Amino acid sequence: MSRGFKVFLIGLLLVVIMFSFSYVYIEQKVDNLKTQRYLKTAIAMKKDAQTVIHNKSNEILVVALTLSRDKSLEENLVKKEYNKIHLRDLSSLLERYTPLHDIWFQVIDSNGVSLYRSWTDKHGDNIADVRKDIAKIVEVPKIISTLSVGKFALSFKSIVPIFDSYGRFIGMVEAIASAKTLIPMLETHGDDSVVLIDKRYKKQLSEAKKPLMVEGYNIAGESSNNLILQIIRRKGIEHFLNLEMYDLDEEDEYLFTLVKVNDTIDKRPMAYIILAKPLANIDMRDIYQTRDNLIRTLTIFFFFLLVFIYIIYTVNYKKFVEEQNELLEESVEEKREELQKQNKKMIYLAHHDRLTGLSNKNLFLDRLNQAIKQAKRARNSLAVLFLDLDRFKEINDSYGHDVGDKLLQEVAKRLESVIRDEDSIARISGDEYTVLLQNTNQINVIKVIDKICDEMRQTFRIAGFEINISFSIGISIFRQDGDTAEILLRNADTAMYKAKETGRNNFKFYNEEMTALVSKRLELDKEIRRGLKNGEFEAFFQPKVDAKRMKIYGLEALIRWRHPTKGYISPGEFIPFAEEIGLIADIDSFMLETCVRQLVIWQNNGYKTGKISINISTKKLESDDFRGELFRLIEKYKVDTRFLELEILESQIMVNPEKSIDIMSSIRSLGISLSIDDFGTGYSSLSYLKKLPVSTLKIDRSFIIDVPRNEDDVAIVRMIIALAKSLGLNTVAEGAESESQVEFLVQEGCPIIQGYYYSKPLSIVDCEAFLKKYE
C-alpha cells in the first residue's frame, strides 16, 4: 500500500468522524429549538385561555355594571318594591341582540338577603350566610367578576354594588352566565381542552346533571374530548395538575399545558383547564428547514473536502481525461441551452398569435379562468370585450393582405396602449380581438371603450395608404352574463353581432337593459362632476335640540343637490352612486370646507350653533391625506375645532377597527370631536367600543320610530343610553317626530334630540331664523 493511498484513507476517516459529530450537534440543536417552540406554544395556549376567560367575564361585568346604574332598579330597592323587579325579559333580549346566552340575574340587599332571582321564584333567604363573596361585599362593597362553582355548574359571575343618589350602599346585582360555552370558545383557538372542577367543590355541585368524574374531580362542560380524557386517566390526573409549563405526550402526539383558575376568596385553585394541542398542529417547518439547511451545508462542505482530498491524491492524473470531460460538458451545456431555447419558442408560439405577438385564444381563456377564480374570492366584477373590425375584408381586397396584416399589427399596438397592465388583450382569429378588464364596473368599461374608439379614429398610415377603421364591440359582465370563461366569451360575441346589426362602429352589452342603464349612469357621472364644478351642491343643516333646556345643542350638515333642470335631488339618489364611482371623497371635501367656512361666518355674526356635525365616508376617512386636509382647513379659516364634529357610521368603523382607532385618534388630536352614527344597527364589540376616541353615540332612528309603543325598541334604547353613560359618552336620538317620543327620551336620560319634531333640514337662511328663535 502506497504512502499516498494511506494518507487518503486517513483523511477519509477523519472526514467521516467530523461528519458524525456534526450530525449529532445538529440533532441536539434541533431538539433545543423544538423545546423552545413547545414552550412558546404552551405560553400562547395559556394566554389564549386566559383571554377567553377575561373577555367572557368582561361581557358579563358590562351587563352587571349597566344594571347597577339603572334608575328604576335603584328606586325599587330604595322603596323596597321588590315585586316590581323583572329581569327575565332582559335575559331574552340579551340572547337576541348580543353574543351572551344562558344569563341569569339576582338582586341582593345590603344585608345579603336575596330579593329576586330570575331563574326561580325563591327569594328572601340570607345568602351571605352561605356565600363568602356576598358576605365580603356586605362588609366592604366592591365589584367581583370571576368564574364560580354553583349548585348546577361552573359559571361566569359578576357582582356589582348599587348605591343610591346619596352614595349609600343599598344592595347589589349579580349577573351569572353558564360557562358551558368555555370549551367551544377554547376550541376556536385550535386547542382541545378539559375543564376540571376541584374535588373540594364536589358537594357544592349538588344539582349538576349526571356529572362526569375523574379521580374525584368534576368535568365541566357538555362536550369533552374522549381521547384527552383517556390520556388523563392513563397518566393520572395529578400528573397534569402539577404541570409547570407543558408536558409532551409523544405516544398520542399531544402537547399539554395547564391553566389554574383560583377562587377569589381563598385564592386556592377552583378549576383547572387542561389544554391539549396535537403535535401535528404545531408548525415545525422552519426548524426542520434549519436542520435540512445545516445538513445540506455540511454535506456540501464535506463533499468538497473529499473532492479536495481526492484532487491531492490524483494530482498527477492524466490531463487528457480532464480535457475530454471539459469538452463533453461544454457540448452537453450547448445542447441543453439550444433545447431550452427551442422549448421556450414552442411554448410561446402555443400561447401567442404569430402575427401580432398578442395572446391567442388558448392563453386568453386560461387568463380569463384565473381572473374568474380571483373575482369569486374577492367578490369583484370583470368584463369581457369582443372587438371585430368593421369591413376588414374590404381593406384586404382593396390594399392587399400584406397591408391588412400590417394594419392588424398596428391595431394591436394601439389596443395595448389603452389598457392597464393587469388587464389582458388577445387576437383570437382574423380581425377579432378580445379584452379582459379585471376589477371594474360598467362606467369604467365605457371609459375604456371610449379610449379604444378615440385611438381607432386616428388615421392609420400604412405603405403609403391612409386607412380609417372602426370597431363593433360586444360586452359581457361576470356574473350577470355568465360565470365561466366559455359562456362569457360566447355572450360577448353575441353582443358584438348585436352592435353590428345596429350600424357598426358601436358597442352593446349582452343585456340590453344594461346598455340603457350604463348610459344613464354615465350621464349621472357627468352631471355630478359638472355640479361640483358649477356650485350646484349646497349644505343644509338639521338642528339638534336640548329638550330639557330648549336650547340649540348643535347642527348636522346634510348635502343637497340643486339641479338646474330637475330641482332639488335627494342624497339617496346620488350618494350611493358617488361612493361606487369614487366621487364621494370630492363630495366630502366640498362639505368639509363649506361647513367650516359657514361655522366661522355664523360665529363672527354672533349665532350660537353648538357643534356642527359632518358625515364622513369610509373612502375619505381612510385617504392618505385626510388629516392633512383637515389641518389645512383649520389653518385657512382659523376655526375653533371645539365646534366641529365628524360623524362616522358604526358599520364603517367595524370593517377594520384597529385601523379606525388609529385614524380617529389622529383626528381627535386636532381637537375635533367624533361620534358614531346609526349606533345599534351594526355590531360593535364592547372591547373596541371602549377604545374608540369618540364622545357621542347617535341612536339610529329605526329604534326611535316605534317608542314608546314597542317594548323591544324601548329596551334597546334604554340599554344604549345606559351603556353610553357607563362609558362616559353622550347620546343623541335621531328621527324623533312626536311629543311622546321626545318625552320618553328625556325621561330615559337622552335629552339631545334631532328630528322633524323640532325641524327638518334647513337652508342657511332658514337655519339662521331657527337659531334666532332659540337664542
ZAMARGU-4260 file (C-alpha; in steps of 0.2 Angstrom, whole numbers, plus 5000, padded with zeros to 4 digits):
<rodrens>
0) 5000/5000/5000 | 5007/5017/4995 | 5010/5031/5006 | 4999/5042/4996 | 4985/5030/4997
5) 4987/5028/5016 | 4986/5047/5018 | 4970/5047/5008 | 4962/5034/5019 | 4966/5043/5035
10) 4959/5059/5028 | 4943/5050/5023 | 4942/5043/5041 | 4944/5060/5048 | 4930/5067/5037
15) 4918/5053/5042 | 4921/5056/5061 | 4919/5075/5059 | 4903/5072/5049 | 4896/5061/5063
20) 4900/5073/5076 | 4892/5087/5066 | 4876/5077/5063 | 4875/5074/5082 | 4877/5093/5085
25) 4863/5097/5073 | 4851/5084/5081 | 4854/5092/5098 | 4852/5110/5091 | 4835/5104/5083
30) 4830/5096/5099 | 4833/5113/5108 | 4824/5123/5095 | 4809/5110/5097 | 4809/5113/5116
35) 4809/5132/5114 | 4794/5130/5101 | 4784/5119/5113 | 4787/5131/5127 | 4782/5146/5116
40) 4766/5136/5111 | 4762/5132/5129 | 4763/5150/5134 | 4752/5155/5119 | 4739/5142/5124
45) 4739/5148/5142 | 4737/5166/5136 | 4723/5161/5124 | 4713/5153/5138 | 4716/5167/5150
50) 4710/5179/5136 | 4694/5169/5133 | 4690/5169/5152 | 4694/5188/5153 | 4684/5193/5138
55) 4669/5182/5144 | 4670/5189/5162 | 4670/5207/5154 | 4655/5204/5144 | 4645/5199/5160
60) 4653/5213/5170 | 4647/5226/5157 | 4629/5219/5159 | 4630/5220/5178 | 4638/5237/5178
65) 4624/5243/5167 | 4610/5236/5178 | 4619/5244/5193 | 4616/5261/5185 | 4598/5258/5181
70) 4587/5271/5190 | 4572/5260/5191 | 4581/5246/5199 | 4588/5259/5212 | 4571/5266/5215
75) 4564/5248/5218 | 4577/5245/5231 | 4575/5262/5240 | 4556/5260/5240 | 4558/5241/5244
80) 4546/5237/5230 | 4554/5221/5226 | 4539/5214/5217 | 4542/5226/5203 | 4559/5219/5199
85) 4558/5210/5182 | 4574/5205/5173 | 4569/5189/5164 | 4564/5199/5148 | 4582/5207/5149
90) 4589/5189/5148 | 4579/5186/5132 | 4584/5202/5124 | 4602/5199/5128 | 4601/5182/5120
95) 4593/5190/5105 | 4604/5205/5102 | 4621/5200/5110 | 4633/5185/5110 | 4628/5182/5128
100) 4617/5166/5132 | 4611/5157/5147 | 4612/5173/5158 | 4603/5175/5175 | 4601/5189/5187
105) 4600/5190/5206 | 4596/5206/5216 | 4603/5206/5234 | 4600/5219/5248 | 4614/5227/5258
110) 4612/5214/5271 | 4615/5199/5259 | 4596/5194/5258 | 4591/5188/5241 | 4577/5199/5235
115) 4575/5192/5217 | 4581/5178/5206 | 4577/5177/5188 | 4578/5158/5187 | 4566/5154/5201
120) 4553/5162/5212 | 4563/5158/5228 | 4569/5174/5237 | 4570/5181/5255 | 4585/5169/5261
125) 4601/5177/5268 | 4614/5170/5256 | 4628/5180/5264 | 4627/5166/5277 | 4632/5153/5264
130) 4642/5163/5251 | 4659/5171/5257 | 4659/5183/5241 | 4642/5190/5246 | 4647/5192/5264
135) 4663/5201/5259 | 4653/5214/5248 | 4641/5217/5263 | 4656/5221/5273 | 4666/5231/5260
140) 4656/5235/5244 | 4666/5231/5229 | 4665/5224/5211 | 4668/5205/5209 | 4670/5197/5192
145) 4676/5179/5191 | 4672/5161/5187 | 4662/5152/5201 | 4656/5135/5206 | 4637/5134/5209
150) 4625/5121/5213 | 4622/5117/5194 | 4639/5120/5186 | 4654/5131/5183 | 4648/5148/5178
155) 4654/5166/5175 | 4649/5178/5188 | 4649/5197/5191 | 4643/5206/5207 | 4642/5225/5207
160) 4636/5236/5222 | 4622/5248/5220 | 4622/5265/5228 | 4608/5277/5230 | 4609/5295/5224
165) 4617/5300/5241 | 4631/5287/5239 | 4624/5274/5251 | 4626/5256/5248 | 4608/5249/5246
170) 4612/5232/5238 | 4620/5223/5224 | 4616/5215/5207 | 4623/5198/5202 | 4624/5193/5183
175) 4628/5174/5180 | 4631/5165/5164 | 4634/5147/5161 | 4652/5143/5157 | 4647/5128/5146
180) 4652/5138/5131 | 4670/5139/5138 | 4676/5123/5129 | 4669/5128/5112 | 4677/5145/5114
185) 4694/5137/5118 | 4692/5126/5103 | 4690/5141/5091 | 4709/5144/5095 | 4713/5126/5089
190) 4715/5118/5106 | 4707/5103/5114 | 4703/5106/5132 | 4696/5098/5148 | 4689/5109/5162
195) 4690/5101/5179 | 4682/5107/5195 | 4692/5104/5211 | 4686/5090/5221 | 4683/5101/5236
200) 4668/5108/5227 | 4660/5090/5224 | 4647/5093/5237 | 4643/5111/5231 | 4638/5104/5214
205) 4623/5096/5221 | 4611/5099/5207 | 4623/5096/5192 | 4616/5084/5178 | 4625/5067/5179
210) 4642/5074/5182 | 4657/5066/5174 | 4671/5062/5187 | 4689/5058/5185 | 4698/5054/5202
215) 4685/5064/5212 | 4687/5079/5200 | 4671/5085/5191 | 4672/5088/5172 | 4664/5104/5167
220) 4656/5106/5150 | 4644/5096/5140 | 4657/5090/5127 | 4674/5084/5132 | 4687/5076/5121
225) 4686/5057/5124 | 4704/5054/5118 | 4711/5068/5130 | 4701/5060/5145 | 4709/5043/5141
230) 4726/5051/5141 | 4722/5060/5158 | 4716/5043/5166 | 4731/5034/5159 | 4744/5046/5166
235) 4734/5051/5182 | 4726/5067/5185 | 4739/5073/5197 | 4752/5072/5183 | 4743/5086/5174
240) 4738/5096/5189 | 4756/5098/5194 | 4762/5104/5177 | 4773/5120/5177 | 4774/5124/5159
245) 4770/5109/5147 | 4770/5090/5145 | 4774/5081/5129 | 4764/5065/5126 | 4774/5058/5111
250) 4763/5041/5112 | 4747/5050/5107 | 4756/5065/5099 | 4749/5079/5110 | 4756/5094/5119
255) 4748/5098/5136 | 4748/5113/5147 | 4738/5119/5162 | 4729/5135/5167 | 4723/5136/5185
260) 4708/5147/5190 | 4709/5152/5208 | 4694/5156/5220 | 4694/5175/5223 | 4691/5172/5241
265) 4703/5159/5247 | 4715/5160/5232 | 4715/5141/5231 | 4713/5133/5214 | 4694/5131/5210
270) 4696/5124/5192 | 4709/5118/5181 | 4709/5120/5162 | 4720/5106/5154 | 4724/5112/5136
275) 4730/5100/5123 | 4736/5103/5105 | 4740/5090/5093 | 4759/5090/5089 | 4754/5090/5070
280) 4746/5107/5073 | 4762/5115/5079 | 4772/5122/5065 | 4790/5115/5065 | 4793/5118/5047
285) 4806/5132/5050 | 4815/5121/5062 | 4816/5106/5050 | 4821/5119/5037 | 4835/5125/5048
290) 4840/5107/5051 | 4840/5102/5032 | 4849/5118/5028 | 4863/5114/5040 | 4864/5096/5034
295) 4864/5102/5016 | 4878/5114/5020 | 4889/5101/5030 | 4886/5089/5016 | 4892/5101/5003
300) 4906/5106/5014 | 4912/5088/5017 | 4909/5084/4999 | 4921/5097/4993 | 4933/5092/5007
305) 4933/5074/5000 | 4935/5081/4982 | 4949/5091/4988 | 4957/5076/4996 | 4954/5066/4981
310) 4962/5080/4970 | 4978/5080/4981 | 4979/5061/4979 | 4976/5062/4960 | 4986/5077/4957
315) 4996/5068/4943 | 4981/5061/4935 | 4982/5062/4916 | 4976/5079/4910 | 4969/5071/4894
320) 4954/5064/4904 | 4951/5081/4912 | 4951/5090/4895 | 4939/5077/4887 | 4927/5079/4902
325) 4928/5098/4900 | 4924/5096/4881 | 4910/5084/4884 | 4902/5096/4897 | 4903/5111/4886
330) 4895/5101/4872 | 4881/5095/4884 | 4878/5113/4890 | 4877/5119/4872 | 4864/5106/4868
335) 4854/5109/4884 | 4854/5128/4880 | 4848/5125/4862 | 4834/5114/4868 | 4829/5126/4881
340) 4828/5140/4868 | 4818/5129/4856 | 4806/5124/4871 | 4803/5142/4875 | 4799/5146/4857
345) 4787/5132/4856 | 4778/5137/4872 | 4777/5155/4866 | 4770/5150/4849 | 4757/5139/4858
350) 4750/5153/4868 | 4753/5168/4856 | 4747/5175/4840 | 4762/5174/4827 | 4757/5190/4818
355) 4754/5202/4832 | 4763/5194/4847 | 4747/5196/4857 | 4740/5181/4867 | 4730/5169/4857
360) 4713/5161/4862 | 4720/5147/4872 | 4730/5159/4883 | 4716/5172/4884 | 4704/5158/4890
365) 4717/5152/4903 | 4719/5170/4910 | 4700/5173/4910 | 4698/5157/4920 | 4711/5163/4933
370) 4703/5180/4933 | 4686/5172/4937 | 4693/5162/4952 | 4701/5178/4959 | 4685/5188/4956
375) 4675/5174/4965 | 4687/5175/4980 | 4687/5194/4981 | 4669/5196/4976 | 4674/5208/4962
380) 4667/5210/4944 | 4676/5208/4927 | 4671/5212/4909 | 4675/5203/4893 | 4675/5214/4877
385) 4674/5206/4860 | 4680/5218/4846 | 4678/5215/4827 | 4685/5227/4814 | 4671/5234/4803
390) 4673/5230/4784 | 4691/5222/4786 | 4688/5211/4771 | 4686/5227/4760 | 4703/5233/4766
395) 4711/5216/4762 | 4703/5216/4745 | 4707/5235/4741 | 4725/5236/4748 | 4731/5218/4749
400) 4734/5205/4763 | 4751/5212/4767 | 4744/5229/4771 | 4729/5220/4780 | 4742/5211/4791
405) 4752/5227/4795 | 4735/5235/4800 | 4731/5221/4812 | 4748/5223/4820 | 4746/5242/4822
410) 4728/5239/4829 | 4736/5228/4842 | 4749/5241/4847 | 4735/5254/4849 | 4724/5242/4860
415) 4739/5238/4871 | 4742/5257/4874 | 4725/5260/4881 | 4723/5245/4894 | 4730/5243/4911
420) 4745/5231/4915 | 4733/5220/4925 | 4721/5218/4910 | 4723/5206/4895 | 4721/5208/4876
425) 4721/5194/4863 | 4719/5191/4845 | 4708/5176/4843 | 4706/5175/4824 | 4707/5185/4808
430) 4701/5203/4813 | 4694/5198/4830 | 4701/5204/4847 | 4696/5201/4865 | 4700/5211/4880
435) 4699/5206/4899 | 4695/5220/4911 | 4698/5215/4929 | 4690/5223/4945 | 4680/5235/4935
440) 4662/5242/4934 | 4651/5247/4919 | 4656/5265/4920 | 4674/5261/4918 | 4671/5249/4904
445) 4663/5263/4894 | 4678/5274/4898 | 4690/5260/4891 | 4679/5258/4876 | 4679/5277/4873
450) 4698/5277/4874 | 4698/5262/4861 | 4687/5272/4849 | 4697/5288/4851 | 4713/5278/4846
455) 4704/5270/4831 | 4698/5286/4825 | 4716/5292/4821 | 4720/5288/4803 | 4732/5273/4800
460) 4746/5276/4788 | 4752/5260/4781 | 4763/5258/4765 | 4758/5275/4759 | 4740/5272/4761
465) 4728/5282/4774 | 4716/5269/4781 | 4702/5273/4793 | 4694/5259/4803 | 4681/5257/4817
470) 4676/5243/4829 | 4660/5234/4833 | 4661/5229/4852 | 4651/5217/4862 | 4652/5216/4881
475) 4648/5203/4894 | 4649/5205/4913 | 4654/5192/4926 | 4642/5186/4935 | 4626/5193/4927
480) 4631/5187/4910 | 4639/5170/4914 | 4651/5163/4927 | 4663/5153/4915 | 4676/5159/4903
485) 4667/5150/4888 | 4650/5157/4892 | 4657/5175/4895 | 4666/5174/4878 | 4651/5167/4869
490) 4639/5181/4876 | 4652/5195/4872 | 4652/5188/4854 | 4633/5188/4853 | 4633/5206/4860
495) 4646/5211/4846 | 4634/5204/4832 | 4620/5215/4840 | 4632/5230/4839 | 4635/5226/4820
500) 4616/5224/4817 | 4613/5242/4824 | 4625/5250/4811 | 4643/5245/4816 | 4655/5257/4825
505) 4645/5254/4841 | 4645/5244/4857 | 4632/5233/4865 | 4631/5225/4882 | 4624/5207/4881
510) 4610/5213/4892 | 4600/5226/4883 | 4594/5234/4899 | 4612/5235/4905 | 4616/5246/4889
515) 4602/5258/4894 | 4607/5258/4912 | 4625/5261/4909 | 4621/5276/4898 | 4610/5283/4912
520) 4624/5280/4925 | 4637/5288/4913 | 4626/5304/4912 | 4624/5304/4931 | 4643/5303/4932
525) 4645/5318/4921 | 4631/5328/4930 | 4639/5326/4947 | 4656/5331/4941 | 4648/5346/4932
530) 4638/5350/4948 | 4653/5350/4959 | 4662/5362/4947 | 4647/5374/4945 | 4642/5375/4963
535) 4625/5366/4961 | 4628/5357/4978 | 4624/5366/4995 | 4624/5362/5013 | 4608/5361/5023
540) 4608/5360/5042 | 4596/5350/5054 | 4596/5356/5072 | 4599/5346/5087 | 4589/5352/5102
545) 4592/5350/5121 | 4574/5346/5125 | 4576/5350/5144 | 4583/5367/5142 | 4575/5371/5125
550) 4592/5377/5118 | 4602/5373/5102 | 4614/5359/5105 | 4621/5358/5088 | 4618/5356/5069
555) 4620/5341/5057 | 4626/5346/5040 | 4617/5337/5026 | 4621/5339/5007 | 4608/5344/4994
560) 4609/5345/4975 | 4600/5359/4967 | 4600/5353/4949 | 4597/5366/4935 | 4583/5357/4927
565) 4577/5344/4940 | 4577/5354/4955 | 4582/5348/4972 | 4588/5329/4971 | 4588/5319/4987
570) 4605/5312/4993 | 4598/5294/4992 | 4598/5296/4973 | 4616/5301/4971 | 4627/5297/4986
575) 4627/5278/4984 | 4632/5280/4966 | 4645/5293/4971 | 4653/5280/4983 | 4653/5267/4969
580) 4662/5278/4956 | 4674/5286/4969 | 4667/5304/4969 | 4661/5303/4987 | 4678/5309/4993
585) 4676/5325/4982 | 4658/5327/4990 | 4666/5325/5007 | 4679/5338/5004 | 4666/5350/4997
590) 4655/5348/5013 | 4670/5350/5025 | 4675/5366/5018 | 4658/5373/5016 | 4653/5369/5034
595) 4670/5376/5041 | 4668/5392/5032 | 4649/5394/5037 | 4653/5390/5055 | 4666/5404/5055
600) 4653/5416/5047 | 4640/5411/5060 | 4652/5413/5075 | 4658/5430/5068 | 4639/5436/5067
605) 4635/5430/5085 | 4625/5414/5081 | 4626/5401/5094 | 4626/5385/5083 | 4634/5372/5095
610) 4644/5359/5087 | 4642/5357/5068 | 4642/5338/5063 | 4648/5332/5046 | 4646/5315/5039
615) 4662/5307/5033 | 4663/5292/5021 | 4675/5277/5023 | 4684/5281/5007 | 4688/5299/5014
620) 4692/5293/5032 | 4705/5281/5025 | 4713/5293/5012 | 4731/5296/5015 | 4730/5315/5017
625) 4713/5316/5026 | 4721/5323/5042 | 4732/5335/5032 | 4716/5341/5023 | 4708/5345/5040
630) 4724/5354/5046 | 4724/5365/5031 | 4706/5370/5033 | 4709/5374/5051 | 4723/5385/5047
635) 4714/5393/5032 | 4699/5398/5042 | 4706/5399/5059 | 4691/5389/5065 | 4688/5384/5084
640) 4689/5365/5082 | 4679/5363/5098 | 4663/5367/5087 | 4667/5353/5074 | 4662/5335/5075
645) 4664/5321/5062 | 4650/5308/5061 | 4656/5290/5056 | 4644/5275/5053 | 4646/5261/5065
650) 4647/5249/5051 | 4662/5258/5043 | 4672/5258/5059 | 4670/5239/5062 | 4676/5234/5045
655) 4694/5237/5052 | 4693/5243/5070 | 4711/5243/5074 | 4715/5255/5059 | 4699/5265/5063
660) 4706/5268/5080 | 4722/5275/5074 | 4714/5286/5061 | 4701/5293/5073 | 4714/5296/5087
665) 4725/5307/5074 | 4709/5317/5070 | 4704/5319/5089 | 4722/5326/5092 | 4716/5341/5081
670) 4703/5345/5094 | 4689/5339/5083 | 4675/5328/5091 | 4669/5311/5084 | 4653/5302/5085
675) 4646/5285/5080 | 4631/5287/5068 | 4617/5274/5067 | 4623/5266/5083 | 4614/5249/5086
680) 4612/5244/5068 | 4629/5236/5066 | 4639/5226/5078 | 4652/5235/5089 | 4662/5224/5101
685) 4662/5231/5118 | 4681/5229/5119 | 4683/5240/5104 | 4669/5252/5109 | 4679/5257/5125
690) 4695/5260/5115 | 4687/5272/5101 | 4691/5290/5104 | 4673/5295/5102 | 4662/5307/5113
695) 4644/5303/5107 | 4633/5289/5101 | 4619/5293/5089 | 4604/5281/5092 | 4598/5276/5075
700) 4580/5282/5070 | 4575/5264/5067 | 4575/5261/5086 | 4566/5278/5090 | 4551/5277/5077
705) 4541/5265/5087 | 4545/5270/5105 | 4537/5271/5117 | 4524/5258/5110 | 4536/5244/5105
710) 4544/5236/5121 | 4559/5229/5112 | 4564/5246/5105 | 4561/5253/5122 | 4573/5240/5130
715) 4586/5243/5116 | 4586/5262/5118 | 4587/5261/5137 | 4602/5249/5135 | 4611/5260/5123
720) 4608/5275/5135 | 4614/5265/5150 | 4629/5259/5140 | 4634/5276/5134 | 4633/5283/5152
725) 4644/5269/5159 | 4657/5273/5146 | 4655/5292/5149 | 4648/5295/5132 | 4634/5307/5126
730) 4619/5301/5117 | 4609/5309/5103 | 4592/5302/5097 | 4589/5305/5079 | 4572/5303/5070
735) 4560/5309/5084 | 4544/5315/5076 | 4531/5315/5090 | 4529/5323/5108 | 4528/5305/5116
740) 4545/5301/5108 | 4553/5316/5115 | 4545/5314/5132 | 4551/5296/5133 | 4569/5300/5128
745) 4570/5315/5140 | 4564/5303/5154 | 4576/5290/5150 | 4591/5302/5151 | 4593/5307/5132
750) 4588/5325/5131 | 4598/5329/5115 | 4586/5326/5101 | 4586/5328/5082 | 4571/5325/5071
755) 4556/5333/5062 | 4548/5336/5079 | 4559/5351/5080 | 4564/5354/5062 | 4568/5347/5045
760) 4585/5350/5037 | 4586/5369/5033 | 4594/5380/5021 | 4607/5393/5028 | 4594/5407/5028
765) 4581/5396/5036 | 4593/5389/5049 | 4598/5407/5054 | 4580/5411/5058 | 4579/5395/5068
770) 4594/5399/5078 | 4587/5416/5082 | 4571/5408/5088 | 4581/5398/5101 | 4593/5411/5107
</rodrens>
